Amino acid sequence: MRLYCFTTPMTSSLALTAIALMTPSIVAGQDGLVPPTTPPGVTLVDVIRELSASSDQVLWTRLGDAEGRTLLRSHRDSPGVSRCDATCAVEFPPLIADPAAAPFGDWSVVRRHTGLLQWAYQSYPLYTWSKEQEPGEVATNVGLSETTALKTAGSLAEAGSLLPPVGWNVARFEPAAALTLPAGIELRVIASAQAVVFVDFAGRTLYRSTGDSPGDDQTCSEHGCARRWQPVAAPALAGDIGDFSVEVRPDGLRQWAYAGRRLYRFEGDSLPGDAHGRDVRAEWEVAALSENFRPARVTVTALPGYGDALSVHGLTLYMGSAFEKYWGGRNLRDSFTVAYFRGKRLGGDACSDDGCLATWRPFRAPTGAQSRGFWEVIPRRDGTKQWAYKGFALYTHSGDMEPGQNRGHAIYDFADPAGRAEALDRVAMLAAIGNAAGGAGVYWNIAKP
């Protein structure tokens, strides 16, 4: 179990009264409790590098505020303590937490000199930066500067070179940093499981049985079960480490367990990111450290020929993106990645007029809904709110009548101005967002998790 304890140093005149309010962390898998990945108002954003001759590349995942702005950490802070005083906070506004906020997992709160609570990740307080004009610009520039000097035309990095000042860093989402992991076991965001999940050395999803308990030698000991659910073997010299223990099975096999529950692979998973065992039987679940937020009634559904997709009330969800040159098409595995900033610039304008709305129905966010994880609440022109996933607003299609249908997939909606001033503005907007050289419009495809 992870338990952090902090004291407030009094040696610096810049130190704020920042006492960490802590309670014991919830351990994933223990008593069936899995904490959320982020608190309300904190988002997760994939930092993407756009490539000129292949599909976009996900570099790493960062933390963002409710609007997706880059969150930063300061070198001057220490665990549980913010040294960003009132003057500093003008340029670097602290990420304020609700007065009733409680710590969990990697998340804690510190009390500022104003009495307000501030969120801290892995004990370090979080801030936005007033100089960032477009959400994620700073993090994208950092990602590009770390990987290559080549920048795709129209990318954020070409609009400017805004990087964090000395002493500040982008707050990256690194759940493994606070855990002690055995060799051969890692942590990854498994999109199809909508969770942060333990994986093996090959990136394959690990599972546990909800009926398993310490000392129980019956789970998956029969021959047929062992073929479908394969125990994760521990080396002969391996010993307990952190929350991981080595359990000896009746056949003598040494098996890894986390928080007292044995870990398994599922025979139906063949590639990293697969989570086909998640719905096979009620007593089996992915071995998750934390569970990603998703709106009510949203599930991950397997669509034949297309893999996993997001759905609400069983109906397929779709995203619309501005036309752009995209190598490899949109129907290959992992080819649905589109730069976050393109979705943010488009907002709810993929579909806004009455004709479009007769076919595409916005996935409305209820009153009081808060951005969280990969999901954001965005405003529409009519004053309503809409759910967006990984930066892109989501819709259902009027032609889908039953679960599993995807009649709205792979539709090209060309923008035809027909000489109208308002339509010409839309064409210009779509062309600018998609960097389209030969036309403008919206491409509709299933929303991949």
C-alpha positions as CSV (number, residue, x, y, z in Angstrom):
1,M,0.0,0.0,0.0
2,R,1.3,3.4,-0.9
3,L,1.2,5.9,2.0
4,Y,2.8,9.3,1.8
5,C,3.6,11.5,4.7
6,F,4.8,15.0,4.3
7,T,5.9,17.8,6.6
8,T,6.1,21.5,5.8
9,P,9.6,22.9,5.8
10,M,9.9,26.4,7.4
11,T,13.3,27.3,6.1
12,S,12.3,29.2,3.0
13,S,10.6,32.6,3.1
14,L,8.8,31.7,-0.1
15,A,7.3,28.5,1.4
16,L,3.5,28.7,1.6
17,T,1.5,27.0,4.3
18,A,1.0,23.9,2.3
19,I,0.1,20.9,4.5
20,A,-0.5,17.7,2.6
21,L,-3.9,16.3,3.5
22,M,-3.4,12.6,3.2
23,T,-5.2,9.3,3.9
24,P,-4.1,5.8,3.0
25,S,-4.2,5.1,-0.7
26,I,-6.7,2.6,-2.1
27,V,-4.9,-0.5,-3.4
28,A,-6.2,-1.7,-6.7
29,G,-7.6,-5.2,-6.5
30,Q,-7.9,-5.3,-2.7
31,D,-11.5,-5.8,-1.6
32,G,-12.5,-5.1,-5.2
33,L,-11.7,-1.4,-4.9
34,V,-10.1,0.3,-7.9
35,P,-9.5,4.1,-7.6
36,P,-10.2,6.5,-10.4
37,T,-7.3,7.5,-12.6
38,T,-7.7,11.3,-12.1
39,P,-9.9,13.6,-10.0
40,P,-12.7,15.6,-11.5
41,G,-11.4,18.5,-13.5
42,V,-8.1,16.8,-14.4
43,T,-7.7,15.4,-17.9
44,L,-5.4,13.1,-19.7
45,V,-4.0,14.0,-23.1
46,D,-1.9,12.0,-25.5
47,V,1.0,14.1,-26.8
48,I,1.3,13.3,-30.5
49,R,4.0,13.9,-33.1
50,E,2.6,14.3,-36.6
51,L,4.7,12.6,-39.2
52,S,4.9,13.6,-42.9
53,A,5.0,10.1,-44.3
54,S,3.2,7.8,-41.8
55,S,0.5,7.8,-39.2
56,D,0.8,10.0,-36.2
57,Q,2.9,8.8,-33.3
58,V,1.8,9.0,-29.6
59,L,4.9,10.1,-27.6
60,W,3.6,10.1,-24.0
61,T,0.5,11.1,-22.0
62,R,0.3,14.3,-20.0
63,L,-2.0,15.9,-17.4
64,G,-4.3,18.7,-18.3
65,D,-6.9,20.9,-16.6
66,A,-10.6,20.8,-17.4
67,E,-10.0,22.6,-20.7
68,G,-7.0,20.5,-21.6
69,R,-4.4,23.1,-20.8
70,T,-0.9,21.9,-20.1
71,L,-0.2,21.2,-16.4
72,L,3.2,22.0,-15.0
73,R,5.4,21.2,-12.0
74,S,7.9,23.5,-10.4
75,H,11.5,22.5,-9.4
76,R,11.2,24.8,-6.4
77,D,8.4,22.8,-4.9
78,S,9.0,19.8,-2.7
79,P,6.7,16.9,-1.8
80,G,3.5,18.3,-0.4
81,V,4.7,21.9,-0.5
82,S,4.0,24.8,-3.0
83,R,6.5,27.6,-3.0
84,C,4.7,29.5,-5.7
85,D,3.6,32.7,-3.8
86,A,0.9,35.2,-4.8
87,T,3.2,36.9,-7.4
88,C,4.2,33.6,-8.9
89,A,0.5,32.4,-9.0
90,V,-0.4,35.3,-11.4
91,E,1.8,33.7,-14.1
92,F,1.3,30.1,-12.9
93,P,-2.2,29.7,-11.6
94,P,-2.4,26.7,-9.2
95,L,-4.8,23.8,-10.1
96,I,-7.4,24.4,-7.4
97,A,-9.3,21.5,-5.9
98,D,-12.8,21.4,-4.6
99,P,-13.0,22.2,-0.8
100,A,-14.3,18.7,-0.3
101,A,-11.5,17.0,-2.3
102,A,-9.9,13.9,-0.7
103,P,-6.6,12.3,-1.6
104,F,-6.5,8.9,-3.4
105,G,-4.0,6.8,-5.3
106,D,-1.3,9.2,-6.7
107,W,-3.4,12.2,-5.9
108,S,-3.1,14.5,-2.9
109,V,-4.1,18.0,-2.0
110,V,-2.0,20.8,-0.4
111,R,-3.4,23.8,1.4
112,R,-2.2,27.1,0.1
113,H,-1.7,30.3,2.1
114,T,-5.1,31.6,0.8
115,G,-6.8,28.6,2.4
116,L,-7.6,27.0,-1.0
117,L,-6.7,23.4,-1.8
118,Q,-4.5,22.6,-4.7
119,W,-4.1,19.3,-6.5
120,A,-0.8,17.5,-6.4
121,Y,0.2,14.5,-8.5
122,Q,2.6,12.0,-6.9
123,S,3.0,14.6,-4.2
124,Y,4.0,17.6,-6.4
125,P,1.6,20.6,-6.8
126,L,0.2,21.3,-10.3
127,Y,-0.1,24.6,-12.2
128,T,-1.2,26.0,-15.5
129,W,0.7,28.7,-17.4
130,S,-0.9,32.0,-18.4
131,K,1.3,32.2,-21.5
132,E,-0.2,29.1,-23.1
133,Q,-2.7,30.3,-25.7
134,E,-3.9,27.0,-27.1
135,P,-4.5,24.0,-24.8
136,G,-1.6,21.6,-25.1
137,E,0.7,23.9,-27.1
138,V,3.5,23.8,-24.5
139,A,3.4,20.0,-24.1
140,T,3.3,19.4,-27.8
141,N,6.3,21.6,-28.3
142,V,8.2,19.8,-25.6
143,G,7.4,16.4,-27.3
144,L,8.6,17.6,-30.6
145,S,11.7,19.2,-29.2
146,E,12.6,15.8,-27.6
147,T,12.1,13.7,-30.7
148,T,12.9,15.6,-33.9
149,A,13.5,19.0,-35.4
150,L,11.2,18.1,-38.3
151,K,7.7,19.5,-37.9
152,T,4.6,18.9,-40.0
153,A,3.3,21.9,-41.8
154,G,0.5,23.5,-39.8
155,S,1.5,21.9,-36.6
156,L,1.4,23.7,-33.3
157,A,5.2,23.8,-33.1
158,E,5.4,25.9,-36.2
159,A,3.1,28.5,-34.7
160,G,5.6,29.2,-32.0
161,S,8.3,27.7,-29.8
162,L,6.7,28.3,-26.4
163,L,8.5,26.0,-24.0
164,P,8.3,25.9,-20.2
165,P,10.7,28.4,-18.5
166,V,13.7,27.1,-16.6
167,G,12.6,25.4,-13.4
168,W,9.2,24.2,-14.8
169,N,8.3,20.9,-16.4
170,V,5.3,19.4,-18.1
171,A,3.4,17.1,-15.7
172,R,3.5,13.7,-17.4
173,F,1.2,10.9,-16.5
174,E,3.5,8.2,-15.2
175,P,1.6,5.9,-12.8
176,A,4.5,3.4,-12.7
177,A,6.8,6.0,-11.1
178,A,5.2,5.6,-7.7
179,L,5.2,1.8,-7.7
180,T,7.8,-0.9,-7.3
181,L,7.3,-3.4,-10.2
182,P,8.8,-6.8,-10.6
183,A,10.9,-7.4,-13.8
184,G,8.7,-8.3,-16.7
185,I,5.6,-6.5,-15.4
186,E,4.7,-2.9,-16.5
187,L,1.8,-0.4,-16.3
188,R,0.0,0.9,-19.4
189,V,-3.1,2.8,-20.3
190,I,-5.2,0.1,-22.0
191,A,-7.8,2.0,-24.0
192,S,-10.1,-0.9,-24.6
193,A,-10.2,-1.6,-20.9
194,Q,-10.6,2.1,-20.0
195,A,-8.1,1.7,-17.2
196,V,-4.4,1.7,-16.2
197,V,-3.6,-1.9,-16.4
198,F,-0.7,-4.3,-15.5
199,V,0.8,-5.9,-18.6
200,D,3.5,-8.5,-19.2
201,F,6.9,-8.0,-20.8
202,A,5.3,-8.2,-24.3
203,G,2.6,-5.6,-23.4
204,R,-0.2,-8.2,-23.1
205,T,-3.0,-7.3,-20.7
206,L,-3.0,-9.1,-17.4
207,Y,-6.2,-10.3,-15.5
208,R,-7.3,-11.4,-12.1
209,S,-10.3,-13.3,-10.8
210,T,-12.7,-11.5,-8.5
211,G,-13.2,-14.8,-6.7
212,D,-9.5,-15.2,-6.0
213,S,-8.1,-14.6,-2.5
214,P,-4.8,-15.1,-0.7
215,G,-4.2,-18.8,0.0
216,D,-7.0,-19.9,-2.4
217,D,-5.5,-22.6,-4.6
218,Q,-8.6,-23.4,-6.6
219,T,-8.7,-20.5,-9.1
220,C,-8.0,-21.7,-12.6
221,S,-6.5,-25.0,-11.5
222,E,-8.6,-27.2,-13.8
223,H,-7.1,-28.1,-17.2
224,G,-9.6,-26.2,-19.4
225,C,-9.4,-23.0,-17.5
226,A,-5.6,-23.1,-17.5
227,R,-5.6,-23.1,-21.3
228,R,-7.8,-19.9,-21.5
229,W,-6.3,-18.1,-18.5
230,Q,-2.6,-18.6,-18.4
231,P,-0.8,-18.0,-15.0
232,V,1.9,-15.3,-15.1
233,A,4.9,-17.3,-14.0
234,A,7.4,-15.8,-11.5
235,P,11.1,-16.7,-11.9
236,A,12.5,-19.3,-9.6
237,L,14.5,-16.8,-7.5
238,A,11.8,-14.1,-7.5
239,G,10.5,-12.9,-4.1
240,D,7.8,-10.6,-2.9
241,I,8.3,-7.0,-3.9
242,G,6.1,-4.0,-3.0
243,D,2.5,-5.1,-3.4
244,F,3.5,-8.1,-5.6
245,S,3.9,-11.5,-4.1
246,V,4.8,-15.0,-5.4
247,E,2.1,-17.6,-4.9
248,V,2.9,-21.3,-5.3
249,R,0.2,-23.2,-7.2
250,P,-0.7,-26.9,-6.5
251,D,1.3,-27.9,-9.6
252,G,4.4,-26.2,-8.2
253,L,4.3,-23.3,-10.6
254,R,5.3,-20.0,-9.0
255,Q,2.8,-17.3,-10.0
256,W,2.8,-13.5,-9.6
257,A,0.0,-12.0,-7.6
258,Y,-0.9,-8.3,-6.9
259,A,-2.6,-7.3,-3.7
260,G,-3.2,-11.0,-3.0
261,R,-4.8,-11.8,-6.4
262,R,-3.1,-14.0,-8.9
263,L,-2.3,-12.6,-12.3
264,Y,-3.2,-14.3,-15.6
265,R,-3.0,-13.8,-19.4
266,F,-6.0,-14.4,-21.7
267,E,-5.4,-16.7,-24.7
268,G,-7.6,-14.5,-26.9
269,D,-5.2,-11.5,-26.6
270,S,-2.6,-11.6,-29.3
271,L,-1.4,-8.0,-29.5
272,P,-0.5,-5.2,-27.0
273,G,-3.6,-3.3,-26.1
274,D,-6.0,-6.2,-26.6
275,A,-8.4,-6.8,-23.7
276,H,-10.7,-9.4,-25.1
277,G,-10.9,-11.2,-21.8
278,R,-12.7,-8.3,-20.1
279,D,-16.2,-9.5,-20.8
280,V,-15.7,-13.3,-21.2
281,R,-16.9,-14.2,-17.7
282,A,-18.3,-12.1,-14.9
283,E,-15.7,-13.2,-12.4
284,W,-12.7,-12.2,-14.5
285,E,-11.5,-8.6,-14.9
286,V,-8.5,-6.8,-16.1
287,A,-5.8,-6.3,-13.4
288,A,-6.3,-2.5,-13.2
289,L,-4.3,-0.1,-10.9
290,S,-6.9,2.6,-11.6
291,E,-10.1,3.0,-13.6
292,N,-10.4,5.7,-16.3
293,F,-13.5,7.9,-16.1
294,R,-16.2,7.5,-18.7
295,P,-19.7,9.1,-18.9
296,A,-22.7,7.1,-17.7
297,R,-23.9,4.4,-20.1
298,V,-20.7,4.5,-22.2
299,T,-19.1,1.2,-22.9
300,V,-16.4,-0.3,-25.1
301,T,-18.1,-2.5,-27.8
302,A,-16.4,-4.9,-30.3
303,L,-17.4,-4.1,-33.9
304,P,-16.7,-7.0,-36.3
305,G,-14.1,-5.8,-38.7
306,Y,-13.2,-2.7,-36.9
307,G,-12.2,-3.8,-33.4
308,D,-13.3,-1.9,-30.2
309,A,-15.3,1.3,-30.4
310,L,-17.0,3.5,-27.9
311,S,-20.8,3.3,-27.6
312,V,-23.5,4.9,-25.5
313,H,-26.7,3.0,-24.6
314,G,-25.3,0.4,-27.0
315,L,-25.2,2.8,-30.0
316,T,-21.9,3.5,-31.7
317,L,-20.3,6.8,-31.1
318,Y,-18.5,8.8,-33.9
319,M,-16.1,11.6,-34.2
320,G,-15.8,14.1,-37.1
321,S,-12.4,15.4,-38.1
322,A,-11.4,18.0,-40.7
323,F,-10.1,16.5,-43.9
324,E,-6.3,16.0,-43.8
325,K,-3.6,14.0,-45.5
326,Y,-3.4,10.8,-43.5
327,W,-1.1,8.0,-44.4
328,G,-2.5,4.5,-44.1
329,G,-6.1,5.4,-44.1
330,R,-8.5,5.2,-41.1
331,N,-9.3,1.5,-41.0
332,L,-6.0,0.0,-39.9
333,R,-5.3,-0.9,-36.3
334,D,-4.1,2.1,-34.3
335,S,-4.7,4.4,-37.3
336,F,-7.4,6.5,-35.7
337,T,-5.0,8.7,-33.8
338,V,-5.5,12.4,-34.7
339,A,-3.7,15.2,-33.1
340,Y,-5.5,16.6,-30.0
341,F,-5.3,20.2,-31.1
342,R,-7.2,19.5,-34.3
343,G,-10.2,18.3,-32.4
344,K,-9.9,21.2,-29.9
345,R,-9.9,23.7,-32.8
346,L,-12.9,22.1,-34.4
347,G,-14.9,21.9,-31.1
348,G,-18.6,21.2,-31.7
349,D,-18.4,22.6,-35.3
350,A,-18.1,19.3,-37.0
351,C,-21.9,19.4,-37.0
352,S,-23.8,22.6,-36.2
353,D,-26.5,23.4,-38.8
354,D,-30.0,21.9,-38.8
355,G,-29.3,19.7,-41.9
356,C,-26.3,18.1,-40.3
357,L,-28.0,17.7,-36.9
358,A,-30.8,15.7,-38.5
359,T,-28.2,12.9,-39.1
360,W,-25.6,13.5,-36.4
361,R,-26.8,13.8,-32.9
362,P,-24.4,15.3,-30.4
363,F,-23.6,13.2,-27.3
364,R,-24.9,15.8,-24.8
365,A,-23.2,16.3,-21.4
366,P,-25.6,16.7,-18.5
367,T,-25.7,19.8,-16.4
368,G,-22.9,19.8,-13.9
369,A,-20.8,17.3,-15.9
370,Q,-17.0,17.8,-15.4
371,S,-14.1,17.0,-17.7
372,R,-12.1,14.0,-16.4
373,G,-9.5,11.7,-17.8
374,F,-9.7,11.5,-21.6
375,W,-13.2,13.0,-21.6
376,E,-13.9,16.7,-21.8
377,V,-17.1,18.8,-21.6
378,I,-17.1,21.3,-24.5
379,P,-19.6,24.1,-25.3
380,R,-21.8,24.2,-28.4
381,R,-22.9,27.2,-30.2
382,D,-26.5,26.7,-29.0
383,G,-25.4,26.9,-25.4
384,T,-25.6,23.2,-24.7
385,K,-22.6,21.0,-23.6
386,Q,-21.2,18.0,-25.4
387,W,-18.9,15.2,-24.5
388,A,-15.5,15.1,-26.3
389,Y,-13.1,12.2,-26.2
390,K,-9.4,12.8,-26.7
391,G,-10.2,16.3,-28.0
392,F,-12.9,15.4,-30.5
393,A,-16.7,15.9,-30.0
394,L,-18.8,12.8,-30.2
395,Y,-22.0,12.0,-31.9
396,T,-24.4,9.1,-32.6
397,H,-25.8,8.5,-36.1
398,S,-29.5,8.6,-36.9
399,G,-29.2,5.5,-39.1
400,D,-28.0,3.3,-36.2
401,M,-31.1,1.6,-34.8
402,E,-29.5,-1.3,-32.9
403,P,-26.4,-2.0,-30.9
404,G,-23.4,-2.9,-33.1
405,Q,-24.5,-1.0,-36.2
406,N,-22.0,1.5,-37.6
407,R,-23.8,3.1,-40.6
408,G,-22.0,6.4,-39.9
409,H,-18.5,5.1,-40.4
410,A,-16.2,6.3,-43.2
411,I,-18.4,9.1,-44.4
412,Y,-16.9,12.0,-46.3
413,D,-19.0,15.2,-45.8
414,F,-17.6,17.7,-48.3
415,A,-18.0,21.3,-47.6
416,D,-19.8,23.0,-50.5
417,P,-19.9,26.8,-50.1
418,A,-22.1,27.4,-53.2
419,G,-21.2,31.1,-53.0
420,R,-22.6,31.7,-49.5
421,A,-20.4,33.8,-47.3
422,E,-21.2,31.8,-44.1
423,A,-20.3,28.5,-46.0
424,L,-17.1,30.1,-47.3
425,D,-16.1,30.8,-43.7
426,R,-16.7,27.2,-42.8
427,V,-14.6,25.9,-45.7
428,A,-11.8,28.2,-44.7
429,M,-12.1,27.0,-41.1
430,L,-12.0,23.3,-42.0
431,A,-9.2,23.8,-44.5
432,A,-7.1,25.6,-41.8
433,I,-7.7,22.9,-39.2
434,G,-7.0,20.0,-41.5
435,N,-4.3,21.6,-43.5
436,A,-6.2,20.4,-46.5
437,A,-4.6,21.3,-49.9
438,G,-7.2,19.7,-52.2
439,G,-10.5,20.4,-50.5
440,A,-12.3,20.8,-47.2
441,G,-14.9,18.9,-45.2
442,V,-15.5,16.5,-42.3
443,Y,-14.6,12.8,-42.2
444,W,-16.7,10.8,-39.9
445,N,-15.5,7.6,-38.3
446,I,-16.2,5.4,-35.3
447,A,-14.8,6.7,-32.0
448,K,-12.0,4.3,-31.0
449,P,-11.2,4.1,-27.3
